[in-house]
Amino acid sequence: MKRLLDQHAEQILQEYRDNLPEFEKQAHEIYQIFQETFERIGLIVAGLEYRVKKEDSLAGKLELKGAKYKSLADITDIIGVRVITYYSEDVDKVASAVDRLFVIDWENSVDKRKLLEIDTFGYMSLHYICSKKDFPFRFEVQMRTILQHAWANMNHDTGYKSGVEIPKHYMRSMNRLAGMLELIDEEFSHIRVELADYRRRVQALVASGNLDDAPLDGETYRSYLNLNPFRRLNKTIAAINQAEIQEVSLLPYLEVFKNLGFVTLGDIDRLIKNYSEAAFQLSSYQISLTDLDIISSSLGPQNLCIVYIIMNGGGTAGLRKLFDTLNGPNESNEMMAQYILDQASELPFMNEKKK
């Protein structure tokens, strides 16, 4: 597209062409600085983007308001970086990082989140105009949540980009949508805070030993596993053959324990206390006559569940459900269940059960 530019605008455009390789180099360096910083501080973001303004885009800007700029240095968005966060409070964390990394031109920076009137909704984003010591040109950093980003894109496509004034009833619908997105953003942050508080309370319950007060769920179970509750049983089993213990994830047993009807961590703790001897007897029968020198850390909890099912009348159906949960539904699980039941039938704990 042919642009009608005056001599001054053409000079700025030529300055842009002369410096384009440096713009591209600096843009990538700035992007890498953000990547390394977020990794170092442990901040997970939904997106990190950068771009160097295209020549045609700059020419269009100069055609509209070229007289506003004395030189290329007055244009602050030749390089643009956008950071998209999952949560609204993380926007402020990113802003704090930007403040430490670069020099911010506060006079030209804007927090659009604070510009909206109390009865309006719309585009919300935090824009910083920044500079770095080894680069004479300023650049823009936009920070927004993923929902704010979605709104900005929709608003751009339906409003600004179309170049047509939007009828009032469409604007009303868009404002309603913007308000909903704002509420959703706030709710996500609220839930995040509540979950963090729940995790702290759960960890305190587990650490204090009040396991009957800790409901059995993914969060409490992970905290419980940090105590290595099955370690003693596994070490006792491993001693049969002087075997090593290979650590594996015990997270799949959460569903098993729930299937057994357990509702608190206290139920698992009682399982360990009351059924470890029987689980050891079964393990001893299984491996004592073998040369097995490595056992899985799942052997202890698996045999605890097996003897619990057997001693509480679950039979082959209960054992098959256990193996279906751990290994996926398979016809061989029926044979394995019957085999295990036959193994256990003559063990001392079964005689205790018969009494």
HELIX and SHEET records of a PDB file:
HELIX    1   1 GLN A    7  ILE A   41  1                                  35    
HELIX    2   2 GLU A   55  LYS A   65  1                                  11    
HELIX    3   3 GLY A   66  LYS A   68  5                                   3    
HELIX    4   4 LEU A   72  ASP A   74  5                                   3    
HELIX    5   5 SER A   88  LEU A  101  1                                  14    
HELIX    6   6 LYS A  112  LYS A  114  5                                   3    
HELIX    7   7 ILE A  146  ASN A  155  1                                  10    
HELIX    8   8 HIS A  156  TYR A  160  3                                   5    
HELIX    9   9 LYS A  168  SER A  208  1                                  41    
HELIX   10  10 LEU A  211  ASP A  213  5                                   3    
HELIX   11  11 GLY A  218  LEU A  225  1                                   8    
HELIX   12  12 ARG A  231  ALA A  238  1                                   8    
HELIX   13  13 TYR A  253  ASN A  259  1                                   7    
HELIX   14  14 LEU A  265  ILE A  287  1                                  23    
HELIX   15  15 LEU A  299  MET A  311  1                                  13    
HELIX   16  16 GLY A  315  ASN A  327  1                                  13    
HELIX   17  17 SER A  332  ALA A  344  1                                  13    
HELIX   18  18 PRO A  348  LYS A  354  1                                   7    
SHEET    1   A 5 GLY A  47  VAL A  52  0                                        
SHEET    2   A 5 ILE A  79  THR A  85 -1                                        
SHEET    3   A 5 PHE A 135  THR A 145  1                                        
SHEET    4   A 5 LEU A 126  LYS A 132 -1                                        
SHEET    5   A 5 VAL A 103  ILE A 104 -1                                        
SHEET    1   B 5 GLY A  47  VAL A  52  0                                        
SHEET    2   B 5 ILE A  79  THR A  85 -1                                        
SHEET    3   B 5 PHE A 135  THR A 145  1                                        
SHEET    4   B 5 LEU A 126  LYS A 132 -1                                        
SHEET    5   B 5 VAL A 110  ASP A 111 -1                                        
SHEET    1   C 2 GLU A 244  GLN A 246  0                                        
SHEET    2   C 2 ILE A 294  SER A 296  1                                        
END                                                                             
